[in-house]
């Protein structure tokens, strides 16, 4: 397992704030991962 986070730049006023997670692997269960992340947002 590898995790790396880097700051790109500061957000500007009025700019949409978005983040992106990228998973690279074989035979990942996309529906299971999606549901697991949805429970984090609840």
Secondary structure as UniProt FT lines:
FT   TURN            13..14
FT   HELIX           30..41
//
